């Protein structure tokens, strides 16, 4: 309501000003449609310009969302962002902080676009549909299946990471030692541990195995086509899932991190049955628990 009044007041103020006081911009900003239709741009230039426009729109969406939240109870939902911003700044430094803030802004805009696209396709599901509780026996079976696979995924994570790191070191490549990461205690450390084990895995599963897989998947009638569709969907989703875990200061450690998360993502997709995320979410939670407990010197552990 406050925003609408402010916009209306601004419009009245501008219309009542003499024409000499109203400045018309001397240049017009490129729009998405203009760029895609313009043949003078190369493919690389179009991708770069469209990316910049998307980043600008994402920043606008984020700032407006944050501004509107300041005057409502929704500000509570933004508290984790501010806590992590402080934690990243003190532990990781400026580069990682700027990167992860930018990633958060991008994911917020991409999620809204993804939800809008799924709504148009009539393929959007809510949280209750991703985590159905009508058949409690099936829910229990899915949770147990995911929980039992968690330790295996943790072992896969550790051994595959160690193997790739040792391979790099054999060829005299420098790899960042994750055991040298800074431990953060106090409220930030405890909150981040809770968030990393119980909340973050569920959010990732809903985003990747829920929305993104739903976006890539297509309805198939016969079983052979359904299998091919599942493999294509899982591969596309897990590639994005792997790249999502990139760190700008990780150096060569990014290689095992991305490879491991691609492998884990494929397994999570296999655990996901008809967009029922109980198994993949519980597996991700158990894996996060073991991983956080093992890396006791990890930042935010």
Number of C-alpha atoms within 10 A of each C-alpha: 6 9 10 9 10 10 12 11 11 11 11 10 10 12 10 9 10 8 10 7 8 11 7 8 7 5 6 6 8 11 11 14 9 10 17 14 10 10 10 9 13 11 11 9 12 18 14 12 18 18 13 12 16 16 16 13 15 21 18 14 17 18 13 12 15 14 13 15 15 13 10 9 10 13 14 11 9 14 11 14 13 10 16 19 16 15 19 20 15 13 16 15 13 11 13 18 20 15 14 17 15 15 12 16 19 19 17 17 18 14 14 13 12 19 17 13 14 17 12 10 10 9 12 17 15 10 10 10 12 19 16 15 13 9 8 10 10 13 18 14 13 23 19 16 17 25 21 16 21 24 19 13 23 21 14 15 20 14 13 17 20 13 12 18 20 14 12 17 12 10 8 9 12 13 16 15 10 13 12 10 16 16 15 18 14 7 10 17 18 14 16 22 21 15 15 18 21 18 14 17 21 20 13 15 24 21 17 21 30 23 23 23 22 20 19 14 17 13 8 13 8 8 9 10 13 15 12 12 17 19 16 14 20 24 18 17 24 26 17 16 24 21 16 13 15 16 17 13 14 15 12 16 20 20 18 20 20 22 20 21 20 23 19 21 25 20 17 26 25 15 22 21 13 9 20 20 28 28 27 30 30 25 29 28 21 23 26 22 19 16 20 18 14 13 14 14 16 17 22 24 23
